[in-house]
Amino acid sequence: MSTTGRPIKCARQALDTPQDALRWLLDRLDRIAAQADPPQAHPIRGWIDDPGQHSTVLRALVAGEDVAVSLSPDGDALHHVLTLQQPANRNED
């Protein structure tokens, strides 16, 4: 369970653990990379393959923080921001 005891909001899904949220994030990034041209996909794949990035996301989620991953592999031509939100930070009671 997340440290807040509530699900982590990932797009329209609510996931129970930081690990589930990271898996969601990696899956979304993999889908984006699969649809991008190779030069655009390369930095996205680099993020996917970087355990340090994964650890940073997990630490933030465990601490109850929101996470935003912003990737602009081709300057302004392609820009993606994926967010993982802790409902407790959003006053959704």
N, C-alpha and C positions, 0 to 999 in steps of 0.2 A: 504494500500500500504506500502511497506517497506520504511524505512526512506530515502533511496537513491532515491525513486521514481521509482525504477526498480524491477523486480521480483527477488526473492531469488532462486538460483539454488540448487535443490535437486536432485541429480543423473541426470537423463535426463529431469527432469521436471523443469519448472520455476513457482514458486508460488508467489502470489501477496502480501501476508501479513506474518508477523512473526507467527501469530496464525496458518495459513495454513501450514507453514513450520514445526511448532511443531507437528501438527496433522500428517503430513507426516512422521516425525521422529518416533513418537509413533507407527504409523501403521507398519513401517519397523521393529522396535524393537519387536513388538508383533509377527510379522511373523517369525523373527529369533528365538524368544523364543519358538514358537509353534513347530519349527523343531528341537530344541535342546533337549538333554536328560534332565530330571528333575534337576539334580545337576547343569548343565550349564544354564538352563533356570531361575533358582532362582534369581541370581543377575541381570539378564536382567529384569525380572518382578519387582524386587525391584526398578530399575531405572524408569521403566514405572509408578510405583505407588508413586513416590517421587515428590510431588508438588514443593519442593525446587529446584530440578533439572530442572523442567519445567520453573520455574521463572528465573533461571540463563540463560537458553537458550533464553527465550524471551527477557530478558534485553540485552543480547549480540546482538541479531538480530536487536532490535530496535535501538541500538547504532551504527548499521552499521558494526558490526564485523562478521567475519566468525565464524562458530561453528563446532567443531569436537567432536563427542562422541565416545570414544574408550572403548570398553568392552572386557575384557579377563576373562571370568568367569571360565575358566579351564586352567589357565596359558597360555602356548604357543599352546596348542592343539586347542583352539578355540579363534579367535580374530577377532573382527569386528570394523571397523572405519566407521562411517557415518558422512558425512560433509554437511554443509549448507553454501553456498558461496554467498557473496554479489558481483554481477557483477561489481560494481563500484570499488572494490578492485582488480580486475583482468585486468584492462585496456582493456575491451572488447568493447570499443566505436567504 
